Amino acid sequence: MVVLERFKSFVVNLVLFLFISSLCLFVLEVIYLHVKDVPLDGSIPLEDNSASAERIFRKSLNDVLGHELNPDTSAIYKGTNFTINSFGMRDKQYSLEKPEGVYRIAVLGDSIIWCGGCGSVSYRIFSNH
C-alpha cells in the first residue's frame, strides 16, 4: 500500500513538473518571438526590402505602427497583386459619399485580415465575405 501511494505521488509530481516546464518554455518562446527582430529604436522592419514593398508600404508617422499602406498604390508583392485605394485600404476605390441603402464596414487587423499571403485570389480576403 505504501509503494502504491509513493508511486501515485511520484506520477502526480512528474505530471506537474512537466506541465510547469512546458508552460515556462511556451512563455519564453512567445517572449523570444516578439523581441528577436525588433530593433532598439522601436521600428518594425519590413520582411521584404523589394521595390514592391517600398511601393505598398511607407514609414508611418505613428511609432506604434512602424509602417502603413501607401494610398493609391498597386503592385505585386510576394506573388500577390495588391491594390491600395486612396483611403489606404486594400480594396477598390469608393466614392466618399455613400449611396443610399449601402452599408460600409471597415475591417482593421493584422496580416491575416489583410491576407498578405493569399495570392491573387480575392475571394480569400476576409473582408470580401
MMTF fields as JSON, N, C-alpha, C and O atoms, coordinates in Angstrom:
{
  "mmtfVersion": "1.0.0",
  "mmtfProducer": "UNKNOWN",
  "numBonds": 515,
  "numAtoms": 516,
  "numGroups": 129,
  "numChains": 1,
  "numModels": 1,
  "chainsPerModel": [1],
  "groupsPerChain": [129],
  "chainIdList": ["A"],
  "bondAtomList": [4, 2, 8, 6, 12, 10, 16, 14, 20, 18, 24, 22, 28, 26, 32, 30, 36, 34, 40, 38, 44, 42, 48, 46, 52, 50, 56, 54, 60, 58, 64, 62, 68, 66, 72, 70, 76, 74, 80, 78, 84, 82, 88, 86, 92, 90, 96, 94, 100, 98, 104, 102, 108, 106, 112, 110, 116, 114, 120, 118, 124, 122, 128, 126, 132, 130, 136, 134, 140, 138, 144, 142, 148, 146, 152, 150, 156, 154, 160, 158, 164, 162, 168, 166, 172, 170, 176, 174, 180, 178, 184, 182, 188, 186, 192, 190, 196, 194, 200, 198, 204, 202, 208, 206, 212, 210, 216, 214, 220, 218, 224, 222, 228, 226, 232, 230, 236, 234, 240, 238, 244, 242, 248, 246, 252, 250, 256, 254, 260, 258, 264, 262, 268, 266, 272, 270, 276, 274, 280, 278, 284, 282, 288, 286, 292, 290, 296, 294, 300, 298, 304, 302, 308, 306, 312, 310, 316, 314, 320, 318, 324, 322, 328, 326, 332, 330, 336, 334, 340, 338, 344, 342, 348, 346, 352, 350, 356, 354, 360, 358, 364, 362, 368, 366, 372, 370, 376, 374, 380, 378, 384, 382, 388, 386, 392, 390, 396, 394, 400, 398, 404, 402, 408, 406, 412, 410, 416, 414, 420, 418, 424, 422, 428, 426, 432, 430, 436, 434, 440, 438, 444, 442, 448, 446, 452, 450, 456, 454, 460, 458, 464, 462, 468, 466, 472, 470, 476, 474, 480, 478, 484, 482, 488, 486, 492, 490, 496, 494, 500, 498, 504, 502, 508, 506, 512, 510],
  "bondOrderList": [1, 1, 1, 1, 1, 1, 1, 1, 1, 1, 1, 1, 1, 1, 1, 1, 1, 1, 1, 1, 1, 1, 1, 1, 1, 1, 1, 1, 1, 1, 1, 1, 1, 1, 1, 1, 1, 1, 1, 1, 1, 1, 1, 1, 1, 1, 1, 1, 1, 1, 1, 1, 1, 1, 1, 1, 1, 1, 1, 1, 1, 1, 1, 1, 1, 1, 1, 1, 1, 1, 1, 1, 1, 1, 1, 1, 1, 1, 1, 1, 1, 1, 1, 1, 1, 1, 1, 1, 1, 1, 1, 1, 1, 1, 1, 1, 1, 1, 1, 1, 1, 1, 1, 1, 1, 1, 1, 1, 1, 1, 1, 1, 1, 1, 1, 1, 1, 1, 1, 1, 1, 1, 1, 1, 1, 1, 1, 1],
  "groupList": [{"groupName": "MET", "atomNameList": ["N", "CA", "C", "O"], "elementList": ["N", "C", "C", "O"], "formalChargeList": [0, 0, 0, 0], "bondAtomList": [1, 0, 2, 1, 3, 2], "bondOrderList": [1, 1, 2], "singleLetterCode": "M", "chemCompType": "L-PEPTIDE LINKING"}, {"groupName": "VAL", "atomNameList": ["N", "CA", "C", "O"], "elementList": ["N", "C", "C", "O"], "formalChargeList": [0, 0, 0, 0], "bondAtomList": [1, 0, 2, 1, 3, 2], "bondOrderList": [1, 1, 2], "singleLetterCode": "V", "chemCompType": "L-PEPTIDE LINKING"}, {"groupName": "LEU", "atomNameList": ["N", "CA", "C", "O"], "elementList": ["N", "C", "C", "O"], "formalChargeList": [0, 0, 0, 0], "bondAtomList": [1, 0, 2, 1, 3, 2], "bondOrderList": [1, 1, 2], "singleLetterCode": "L", "chemCompType": "L-PEPTIDE LINKING"}, {"groupName": "GLU", "atomNameList": ["N", "CA", "C", "O"], "elementList": ["N", "C", "C", "O"], "formalChargeList": [0, 0, 0, 0], "bondAtomList": [1, 0, 2, 1, 3, 2], "bondOrderList": [1, 1, 2], "singleLetterCode": "E", "chemCompType": "L-PEPTIDE LINKING"}, {"groupName": "ARG", "atomNameList": ["N", "CA", "C", "O"], "elementList": ["N", "C", "C", "O"], "formalChargeList": [0, 0, 0, 0], "bondAtomList": [1, 0, 2, 1, 3, 2], "bondOrderList": [1, 1, 2], "singleLetterCode": "R", "chemCompType": "L-PEPTIDE LINKING"}, {"groupName": "PHE", "atomNameList": ["N", "CA", "C", "O"], "elementList": ["N", "C", "C", "O"], "formalChargeList": [0, 0, 0, 0], "bondAtomList": [1, 0, 2, 1, 3, 2], "bondOrderList": [1, 1, 2], "singleLetterCode": "F", "chemCompType": "L-PEPTIDE LINKING"}, {"groupName": "LYS", "atomNameList": ["N", "CA", "C", "O"], "elementList": ["N", "C", "C", "O"], "formalChargeList": [0, 0, 0, 0], "bondAtomList": [1, 0, 2, 1, 3, 2], "bondOrderList": [1, 1, 2], "singleLetterCode": "K", "chemCompType": "L-PEPTIDE LINKING"}, {"groupName": "SER", "atomNameList": ["N", "CA", "C", "O"], "elementList": ["N", "C", "C", "O"], "formalChargeList": [0, 0, 0, 0], "bondAtomList": [1, 0, 2, 1, 3, 2], "bondOrderList": [1, 1, 2], "singleLetterCode": "S", "chemCompType": "L-PEPTIDE LINKING"}, {"groupName": "ASN", "atomNameList": ["N", "CA", "C", "O"], "elementList": ["N", "C", "C", "O"], "formalChargeList": [0, 0, 0, 0], "bondAtomList": [1, 0, 2, 1, 3, 2], "bondOrderList": [1, 1, 2], "singleLetterCode": "N", "chemCompType": "L-PEPTIDE LINKING"}, {"groupName": "ILE", "atomNameList": ["N", "CA", "C", "O"], "elementList": ["N", "C", "C", "O"], "formalChargeList": [0, 0, 0, 0], "bondAtomList": [1, 0, 2, 1, 3, 2], "bondOrderList": [1, 1, 2], "singleLetterCode": "I", "chemCompType": "L-PEPTIDE LINKING"}, {"groupName": "CYS", "atomNameList": ["N", "CA", "C", "O"], "elementList": ["N", "C", "C", "O"], "formalChargeList": [0, 0, 0, 0], "bondAtomList": [1, 0, 2, 1, 3, 2], "bondOrderList": [1, 1, 2], "singleLetterCode": "C", "chemCompType": "L-PEPTIDE LINKING"}, {"groupName": "TYR", "atomNameList": ["N", "CA", "C", "O"], "elementList": ["N", "C", "C", "O"], "formalChargeList": [0, 0, 0, 0], "bondAtomList": [1, 0, 2, 1, 3, 2], "bondOrderList": [1, 1, 2], "singleLetterCode": "Y", "chemCompType": "L-PEPTIDE LINKING"}, {"groupName": "HIS", "atomNameList": ["N", "CA", "C", "O"], "elementList": ["N", "C", "C", "O"], "formalChargeList": [0, 0, 0, 0], "bondAtomList": [1, 0, 2, 1, 3, 2], "bondOrderList": [1, 1, 2], "singleLetterCode": "H", "chemCompType": "L-PEPTIDE LINKING"}, {"groupName": "ASP", "atomNameList": ["N", "CA", "C", "O"], "elementList": ["N", "C", "C", "O"], "formalChargeList": [0, 0, 0, 0], "bondAtomList": [1, 0, 2, 1, 3, 2], "bondOrderList": [1, 1, 2], "singleLetterCode": "D", "chemCompType": "L-PEPTIDE LINKING"}, {"groupName": "PRO", "atomNameList": ["N", "CA", "C", "O"], "elementList": ["N", "C", "C", "O"], "formalChargeList": [0, 0, 0, 0], "bondAtomList": [1, 0, 2, 1, 3, 2], "bondOrderList": [1, 1, 2], "singleLetterCode": "P", "chemCompType": "L-PEPTIDE LINKING"}, {"groupName": "GLY", "atomNameList": ["N", "CA", "C", "O"], "elementList": ["N", "C", "C", "O"], "formalChargeList": [0, 0, 0, 0], "bondAtomList": [1, 0, 2, 1, 3, 2], "bondOrderList": [1, 1, 2], "singleLetterCode": "G", "chemCompType": "PEPTIDE LINKING"}, {"groupName": "ALA", "atomNameList": ["N", "CA", "C", "O"], "elementList": ["N", "C", "C", "O"], "formalChargeList": [0, 0, 0, 0], "bondAtomList": [1, 0, 2, 1, 3, 2], "bondOrderList": [1, 1, 2], "singleLetterCode": "A", "chemCompType": "L-PEPTIDE LINKING"}, {"groupName": "THR", "atomNameList": ["N", "CA", "C", "O"], "elementList": ["N", "C", "C", "O"], "formalChargeList": [0, 0, 0, 0], "bondAtomList": [1, 0, 2, 1, 3, 2], "bondOrderList": [1, 1, 2], "singleLetterCode": "T", "chemCompType": "L-PEPTIDE LINKING"}, {"groupName": "GLN", "atomNameList": ["N", "CA", "C", "O"], "elementList": ["N", "C", "C", "O"], "formalChargeList": [0, 0, 0, 0], "bondAtomList": [1, 0, 2, 1, 3, 2], "bondOrderList": [1, 1, 2], "singleLetterCode": "Q", "chemCompType": "L-PEPTIDE LINKING"}, {"groupName": "TRP", "atomNameList": ["N", "CA", "C", "O"], "elementList": ["N", "C", "C", "O"], "formalChargeList": [0, 0, 0, 0], "bondAtomList": [1, 0, 2, 1, 3, 2], "bondOrderList": [1, 1, 2], "singleLetterCode": "W", "chemCompType": "L-PEPTIDE LINKING"}],
  "groupTypeList": [0, 1, 1, 2, 3, 4, 5, 6, 7, 5, 1, 1, 8, 2, 1, 2, 5, 2, 5, 9, 7, 7, 2, 10, 2, 5, 1, 2, 3, 1, 9, 11, 2, 12, 1, 6, 13, 1, 14, 2, 13, 15, 7, 9, 14, 2, 3, 13, 8, 7, 16, 7, 16, 3, 4, 9, 5, 4, 6, 7, 2, 8, 13, 1, 2, 15, 12, 3, 2, 8, 14, 13, 17, 7, 16, 9, 11, 6, 15, 17, 8, 5, 17, 9, 8, 7, 5, 15, 0, 4, 13, 6, 18, 11, 7, 2, 3, 6, 14, 3, 15, 1, 11, 4, 9, 16, 1, 2, 15, 13, 7, 9, 9, 19, 10, 15, 15, 10, 15, 7, 1, 7, 11, 4, 9, 5, 7, 8, 12],
  "groupIdList": [1, 2, 3, 4, 5, 6, 7, 8, 9, 10, 11, 12, 13, 14, 15, 16, 17, 18, 19, 20, 21, 22, 23, 24, 25, 26, 27, 28, 29, 30, 31, 32, 33, 34, 35, 36, 37, 38, 39, 40, 41, 42, 43, 44, 45, 46, 47, 48, 49, 50, 51, 52, 53, 54, 55, 56, 57, 58, 59, 60, 61, 62, 63, 64, 65, 66, 67, 68, 69, 70, 71, 72, 73, 74, 75, 76, 77, 78, 79, 80, 81, 82, 83, 84, 85, 86, 87, 88, 89, 90, 91, 92, 93, 94, 95, 96, 97, 98, 99, 100, 101, 102, 103, 104, 105, 106, 107, 108, 109, 110, 111, 112, 113, 114, 115, 116, 117, 118, 119, 120, 121, 122, 123, 124, 125, 126, 127, 128, 129],
  "secStructList": [7, 2, 2, 2, 2, 2, 2, 2, 2, 2, 2, 2, 2, 2, 2, 2, 2, 2, 2, 2, 2, 2, 2, 2, 2, 2, 2, 2, 2, 2, 2, 2, 2, 2, 2, 6, 6, 7, 7, 6, 6, 7, 7, 7, 7, 7, 1, 7, 7, 1, 2, 2, 2, 2, 2, 2, 3, 3, 3, 7, 1, 1, 6, 6, 6, 7, 3, 3, 3, 7, 1, 1, 3, 3, 3, 3, 3, 6, 6, 3, 3, 3, 3, 3, 7, 6, 6, 1, 7, 5, 1, 7, 7, 7, 7, 1, 1, 7, 7, 6, 6, 7, 7, 7, 7, 7, 7, 7, 7, 1, 2, 2, 2, 2, 6, 6, 6, 1, 6, 6, 7, 4, 4, 4, 1, 4, 4, 4, 7],
  "xCoordList": [0.808, 0.0, 0.854, 0.53, 1.948, 2.852, 3.519, 3.714, 3.863, 4.503, 3.549, 3.961, 2.284, 1.284, 1.091, 0.983, 1.045, 0.892, 2.108, 1.966, 3.287, 4.508, 4.547, 4.994, 4.079, 4.043, 3.06, 3.373, 1.876, 0.889, 1.45, 1.269, 2.119, 2.719, 3.789, 3.878, 4.599, 5.628, 5.022, 5.501, 3.973, 3.321, 2.709, 2.851, 2.037, 1.441, 2.527, 2.379, 3.603, 4.7, 5.357, 5.731, 5.495, 6.089, 5.203, 5.699, 3.914, 2.98, 2.988, 3.002, 2.979, 3.013, 4.313, 4.291, 5.429, 6.717, 6.731, 7.175, 6.247, 6.232, 5.307, 5.629, 4.174, 3.238, 3.855, 3.803, 4.43, 5.02, 6.224, 6.412, 7.03, 8.178, 7.718, 8.292, 6.689, 6.153, 5.595, 5.811, 4.89, 4.326, 5.431, 5.32, 6.483, 7.617, 8.288, 8.615, 8.496, 9.108, 8.225, 8.727, 6.922, 5.986, 6.067, 6.14, 6.053, 6.135, 7.458, 7.473, 8.559, 9.853, 9.892, 10.475, 9.289, 9.256, 8.438, 8.846, 7.293, 6.466, 7.236, 7.217, 7.904, 8.695, 9.805, 10.018, 10.501, 11.584, 11.073, 11.694, 9.949, 9.423, 8.994, 9.019, 8.606, 8.166, 9.305, 9.139, 10.449, 11.533, 12.751, 13.647, 12.82, 14.051, 14.378, 15.554, 13.377, 13.647, 13.271, 13.27, 12.954, 12.567, 13.813, 14.504, 14.115, 15.294, 15.135, 14.024, 16.259, 16.235, 15.517, 15.052, 15.413, 14.725, 13.209, 12.497, 12.699, 11.263, 10.581, 9.396, 11.278, 10.647, 10.489, 11.21, 9.553, 9.297, 9.784, 9.244, 10.782, 11.327, 10.38, 9.634, 10.416, 9.661, 10.359, 11.586, 9.593, 10.171, 10.891, 11.841, 10.445, 10.946, 11.324, 10.48, 12.557, 13.006, 12.958, 13.72, 12.08, 11.99, 11.328, 10.758, 11.419, 10.782, 9.273, 8.646, 8.68, 7.23, 6.852, 5.845, 7.654, 7.37, 7.459, 6.663, 8.429, 8.562, 7.406, 7.073, 6.781, 5.62, 4.371, 3.567, 4.201, 2.985, 3.031, 2.025, 4.196, 4.309, 5.077, 5.922, 4.769, 5.542, 5.757, 5.0, 6.777, 7.06, 5.921, 5.55, 5.372, 4.242, 4.728, 5.808, 3.933, 4.222, 3.91, 4.366, 3.132, 2.779, 3.858, 4.026, 4.589, 5.693, 5.231, 6.005, 3.994, 3.494, 3.315, 3.607, 2.84, 2.596, 3.883, 3.99, 4.845, 6.073, 5.903, 6.561, 5.02, 4.737, 3.228, 2.486, 2.787, 1.369, 1.26, 2.25, 0.067, -0.144, -0.056, -0.515, 0.538, 0.709, -0.524, -0.77, -1.314, -2.542, -2.264, -1.167, -3.281, -3.222, -2.038, -1.251, -1.917, -0.795, -1.299, -2.292, -0.608, -0.88, 0.464, 1.271, 0.705, 1.977, 1.83, 0.888, 2.767, 2.83, 3.844, 5.009, 3.379, 4.207, 4.082, 2.984, 5.204, 5.229, 4.272, 3.588, 4.227, 3.411, 1.936, 1.142, 1.55, 0.15, -0.03, 0.766, -1.066, -1.364, -2.144, -3.26, -1.559, -2.196, -2.616, -1.844, -3.838, -4.338, -4.762, -5.618, -4.162, -4.475, -5.202, -4.677, -6.408, -7.178, -6.675, -5.719, -7.323, -6.862, -7.049, -6.499, -7.819, -8.01, -6.982, -7.008, -6.077, -5.053, -5.56, -5.007, -6.618, -7.197, -7.012, -7.033, -6.833, -6.66, -8.031, -8.692, -8.432, -9.737, -9.81, -8.918, -10.872, -11.084, -11.436, -11.688, -11.448, -11.755, -13.263, -14.051, -13.654, -15.056, -15.22, -14.283, -16.419, -16.686, -16.83, -17.235, -16.501, -16.586, -18.036, -18.326, -18.95, -20.37, -20.961, -20.849, -21.585, -22.144, -23.516, -24.368, -23.739, -25.066, -26.112, -25.79, -27.337, -28.416, -28.647, -28.631, -28.859, -29.116, -27.854, -27.939, -26.699, -25.431, -24.828, -24.798, -24.351, -23.659, -22.173, -21.774, -21.356, -19.907, -19.315, -19.636, -18.448, -17.792, -16.297, -15.858, -15.519, -14.068, -13.551, -13.948, -12.673, -12.101, -10.64, -9.845, -10.298, -8.929, -8.317, -9.003, -7.035, -6.411, -4.978, -4.381, -4.441, -3.056, -2.952, -3.86, -1.849, -1.627, -2.616, -2.812, -3.237, -4.242, -5.487, -6.036, -5.932, -7.072, -6.703, -7.514, -5.477, -5.002, -4.785, -4.785, -4.601, -4.409, -3.121, -3.118, -2.043, -0.753, -0.219, 0.539, -0.571, -0.041, -1.095, -0.882, -2.23, -3.345, -3.228, -4.03, -2.263, -2.204, -3.159, -3.7, -3.363, -4.168, -5.659, -6.45, -6.052, -7.451, -8.181, -7.973, -9.029, -9.64, -10.694, -11.014, -11.249, -12.27, -11.685, -12.436, -10.366, -9.748, -9.636, -9.413, -9.784, -9.662, -10.867, -12.013, -10.604, -11.634, -12.751, -13.927, -12.406, -13.415, -14.312, -15.312, -13.989, -14.846, -16.018, -16.838, -16.104, -17.172, -18.297, -19.284],
  "yCoordList": [-1.194, 0.0, 1.263, 2.244, 1.227, 2.369, 2.597, 3.741, 1.531, 1.629, 2.259, 3.094, 1.87, 2.433, 3.92, 4.69, 4.339, 5.76, 6.556, 7.656, 6.002, 6.687, 6.787, 7.795, 5.739, 5.763, 6.825, 7.576, 6.889, 7.905, 9.304, 10.188, 9.503, 10.797, 11.151, 12.295, 10.158, 10.375, 10.78, 11.714, 10.079, 10.363, 11.764, 12.507, 12.13, 13.462, 14.532, 15.522, 14.343, 15.314, 15.398, 16.484, 14.277, 14.262, 15.017, 15.836, 14.748, 15.433, 16.933, 17.74, 17.304, 18.716, 19.363, 20.476, 18.689, 19.211, 19.409, 20.452, 18.419, 18.524, 19.647, 20.365, 19.792, 20.858, 22.236, 23.102, 22.438, 23.739, 24.021, 25.157, 23.012, 23.189, 23.57, 24.462, 22.899, 23.211, 24.625, 25.351, 25.013, 26.357, 27.414, 28.431, 27.184, 28.121, 28.224, 29.326, 27.1, 27.119, 27.843, 28.575, 27.645, 28.338, 29.845, 30.594, 30.295, 31.73, 32.303, 33.383, 31.6, 32.076, 32.142, 33.073, 31.183, 31.206, 32.379, 33.04, 32.647, 33.79, 35.088, 35.953, 35.233, 36.442, 36.556, 37.633, 35.475, 35.487, 35.876, 36.696, 35.299, 35.586, 37.041, 37.586, 37.669, 39.061, 40.059, 41.2, 39.674, 40.644, 40.353, 41.193, 39.216, 38.836, 39.753, 40.03, 40.239, 41.051, 42.515, 43.264, 42.932, 44.319, 45.136, 44.881, 46.124, 46.951, 47.793, 48.008, 48.258, 49.038, 50.366, 50.929, 50.889, 52.169, 52.015, 53.012, 50.79, 50.557, 50.404, 50.071, 50.634, 50.485, 49.006, 48.161, 48.709, 47.327, 47.172, 47.823, 46.332, 46.211, 45.467, 44.588, 45.824, 45.078, 43.757, 43.678, 42.721, 41.418, 41.428, 40.673, 42.27, 42.266, 43.695, 44.589, 43.926, 45.258, 45.476, 46.284, 44.773, 44.893, 46.207, 46.911, 46.519, 47.736, 47.681, 48.707, 46.484, 46.354, 46.689, 47.354, 46.231, 46.526, 48.021, 48.573, 48.681, 50.123, 50.878, 51.973, 50.319, 50.969, 50.786, 51.711, 49.62, 49.332, 49.93, 50.436, 49.874, 50.338, 51.647, 51.935, 52.426, 53.632, 53.716, 53.133, 54.432, 54.63, 55.433, 56.479, 54.957, 55.626, 56.729, 56.63, 57.77, 58.816, 58.329, 58.912, 57.259, 56.654, 55.639, 54.641, 55.88, 54.996, 53.579, 52.634, 53.413, 52.081, 51.243, 50.047, 51.857, 51.117, 50.734, 49.622, 51.615, 51.341, 51.602, 52.483, 50.843, 51.019, 50.993, 50.444, 51.594, 51.584, 51.486, 51.642, 51.231, 51.094, 52.451, 53.459, 52.464, 53.683, 53.876, 53.049, 54.947, 55.14, 55.242, 55.612, 54.906, 54.968, 54.189, 54.722, 52.937, 52.113, 50.779, 50.233, 50.279, 48.942, 48.311, 48.906, 47.115, 46.444, 44.962, 44.527, 44.198, 42.772, 42.605, 42.979, 42.033, 41.852, 40.41, 39.952, 39.684, 38.265, 37.442, 36.551, 37.742, 36.984, 37.333, 36.657, 38.375, 38.76, 40.175, 41.057, 40.406, 41.735, 42.503, 42.124, 43.569, 44.387, 45.721, 46.371, 46.124, 47.447, 48.152, 47.662, 49.304, 50.107, 51.344, 52.063, 51.612, 52.758, 54.064, 54.055, 55.174, 56.49, 56.669, 57.602, 55.785, 55.848, 54.983, 54.902, 54.338, 53.499, 52.136, 51.513, 51.656, 50.347, 49.419, 49.863, 48.143, 47.168, 46.825, 45.881, 47.62, 47.431, 48.33, 49.143, 48.175, 49.068, 50.461, 50.654, 51.415, 52.798, 52.977, 52.48, 53.687, 54.009, 55.512, 56.24, 55.977, 57.412, 57.747, 56.903, 58.967, 59.38, 59.403, 59.079, 59.788, 59.809, 58.42, 57.824, 57.923, 56.573, 56.584, 57.401, 55.685, 55.585, 55.135, 54.449, 55.524, 55.166, 53.653, 53.028, 53.087, 51.66, 50.811, 49.583, 51.434, 50.712, 50.821, 51.9, 49.699, 49.691, 49.517, 48.698, 50.288, 50.17, 49.751, 50.301, 48.768, 48.265, 48.237, 47.601, 48.915, 48.877, 47.772, 47.679, 46.942, 45.844, 46.182, 46.374, 46.253, 46.536, 45.27, 44.476, 45.079, 43.888, 43.728, 44.645, 42.56, 42.26, 41.634, 41.778, 40.943, 40.373, 39.262, 38.958, 38.656, 37.627, 38.281, 37.785, 39.377, 40.114, 40.714, 40.72, 41.22, 41.843, 40.811, 41.149, 39.566, 38.44, 38.598, 38.51, 38.829, 39.075, 37.932, 38.175, 36.706, 35.58, 34.783, 33.608, 35.394, 34.653, 34.458, 33.732, 35.079, 35.005, 36.01, 36.869, 35.904, 36.906, 36.592, 37.309, 35.542, 35.142, 36.002, 35.84, 36.908, 37.886, 37.279, 37.877, 36.107, 35.536, 35.087, 34.877, 34.935, 34.539, 35.695, 35.466, 36.912, 38.075, 38.111, 38.068, 38.189, 38.107, 39.128, 38.787, 40.352, 41.412, 41.25, 41.959, 40.347, 40.108, 39.172, 38.908, 38.677, 37.74, 38.45, 37.819],
  "zCoordList": [0.0, 0.0, 0.0, -0.669, 0.758, 0.828, -0.524, -0.936, -1.203, -2.509, -3.513, -4.317, -3.478, -4.39, -4.137, -5.092, -2.898, -2.56, -3.033, -3.566, -2.838, -3.281, -4.808, -5.356, -5.493, -6.953, -7.45, -8.374, -6.843, -7.209, -6.986, -7.823, -5.881, -5.57, -6.605, -7.052, -6.981, -7.984, -9.329, -9.971, -9.752, -11.037, -11.022, -11.994, -9.941, -9.836, -9.901, -10.618, -9.166, -9.186, -10.565, -11.006, -11.237, -12.566, -13.559, -14.333, -13.539, -14.439, -14.16, -15.089, -12.894, -12.517, -12.99, -13.516, -12.81, -13.263, -14.776, -15.256, -15.534, -16.991, -17.464, -18.41, -16.811, -17.186, -16.94, -17.813, -15.775, -15.436, -16.34, -16.775, -16.622, -17.524, -18.926, -19.551, -19.416, -20.746, -20.785, -21.755, -19.755, -19.691, -19.682, -20.368, -18.92, -18.883, -20.249, -20.69, -20.923, -22.249, -23.255, -24.108, -23.162, -24.049, -23.852, -24.826, -22.604, -22.306, -22.816, -23.406, -22.597, -23.09, -24.616, -25.172, -25.297, -26.752, -27.268, -28.222, -26.655, -27.059, -26.869, -27.745, -25.749, -25.499, -26.544, -27.101, -26.81, -27.792, -29.18, -29.856, -29.612, -30.941, -31.081, -32.184, -29.996, -30.073, -29.997, -30.428, -29.469, -29.311, -30.185, -30.26, -30.836, -31.555, -32.721, -32.959, -33.462, -34.646, -34.477, -35.454, -33.274, -33.052, -32.765, -31.778, -33.619, -33.384, -32.114, -31.628, -31.596, -30.364, -30.518, -29.527, -31.757, -31.944, -31.975, -32.093, -31.871, -31.791, -33.133, -33.171, -34.243, -35.547, -35.871, -35.339, -36.736, -37.139, -38.577, -39.471, -38.826, -40.179, -41.109, -40.677, -42.38, -43.382, -43.629, -43.557, -43.919, -44.203, -45.547, -45.751, -46.449, -47.812, -48.18, -48.108, -48.566, -48.937, -50.44, -50.972, -51.126, -52.577, -52.966, -52.132, -54.26, -54.773, -54.573, -54.31, -54.696, -54.489, -53.054, -52.813, -52.105, -50.697, -50.441, -49.682, -51.074, -50.891, -51.516, -51.061, -52.555, -53.173, -52.315, -52.194, -51.723, -50.964, -49.566, -49.071, -48.928, -47.547, -47.485, -48.333, -46.472, -46.189, -44.684, -43.908, -44.284, -42.866, -42.272, -42.805, -41.185, -40.537, -39.613, -39.031, -39.482, -38.505, -37.096, -36.113, -37.004, -35.725, -35.362, -36.063, -34.276, -33.892, -33.573, -33.726, -33.137, -32.796, -34.061, -34.055, -35.144, -36.381, -37.092, -37.609, -37.13, -37.864, -39.346, -39.899, -40.004, -41.426, -41.632, -40.817, -42.732, -43.094, -44.607, -45.322, -45.084, -46.52, -47.194, -46.656, -48.377, -49.162, -50.04, -50.918, -49.837, -50.63, -52.126, -52.544, -52.928, -54.393, -54.953, -55.736, -54.554, -54.97, -55.499, -55.018, -56.477, -56.973, -57.307, -58.021, -56.795, -57.046, -56.773, -56.11, -57.289, -56.99, -55.87, -56.003, -54.762, -53.583, -53.127, -52.814, -53.087, -52.71, -53.566, -53.061, -54.851, -55.787, -55.78, -56.434, -55.056, -54.956, -55.48, -55.159, -56.284, -56.783, -55.72, -55.367, -55.22, -54.189, -54.776, -55.481, -54.483, -54.857, -53.586, -52.85, -53.329, -52.155, -52.653, -53.504, -52.137, -52.608, -51.974, -51.198, -52.31, -51.834, -50.33, -49.747, -49.697, -48.248, -47.508, -46.28, -48.255, -47.646, -47.241, -46.335, -47.904, -47.592, -48.789, -49.937, -48.516, -49.598, -50.166, -49.733, -51.147, -51.77, -52.999, -53.241, -53.765, -54.902, -54.391, -53.202, -55.296, -54.93, -54.758, -55.563, -53.708, -53.46, -53.423, -53.095, -53.761, -53.627, -52.145, -51.346, -51.791, -50.401, -49.931, -48.78, -50.831, -50.486, -50.681, -51.753, -49.636, -49.642, -50.316, -49.966, -51.281, -51.891, -50.862, -49.892, -51.087, -50.166, -50.197, -51.257, -49.02, -48.905, -48.873, -48.909, -48.806, -48.778, -47.386, -46.794, -46.872, -45.587, -45.851, -46.68, -45.145, -45.283, -43.948, -42.895, -44.028, -42.824, -43.107, -44.065, -42.286, -42.406, -41.495, -40.333, -42.022, -41.256, -40.967, -41.887, -39.697, -39.287, -38.722, -38.078, -38.959, -38.409, -38.865, -39.429, -38.615, -38.939, -40.328, -41.146, -40.592, -41.914, -42.256, -43.432, -41.259, -41.548, -42.141, -43.126, -41.558, -42.102, -43.454, -44.38, -43.565, -44.796, -45.891, -47.075, -45.504, -46.417, -47.216, -48.444, -46.502, -47.125, -47.951, -48.89, -47.653, -48.41, -49.138, -49.436, -49.433, -50.036, -51.529, -52.116, -52.153, -53.603, -54.217, -53.521, -55.506, -56.206, -56.174, -56.786, -55.478, -55.439, -54.405, -53.202, -54.871, -53.976, -53.058, -52.031, -53.392, -52.514, -51.179, -50.226, -51.085, -49.829, -48.84, -47.651, -49.303, -48.423, -47.487, -47.935, -46.198, -45.164, -45.395, -45.276, -45.717, -45.838, -47.057, -47.171, -47.967, -49.127, -48.825, -49.705, -47.613, -47.253, -46.543, -46.164]
}
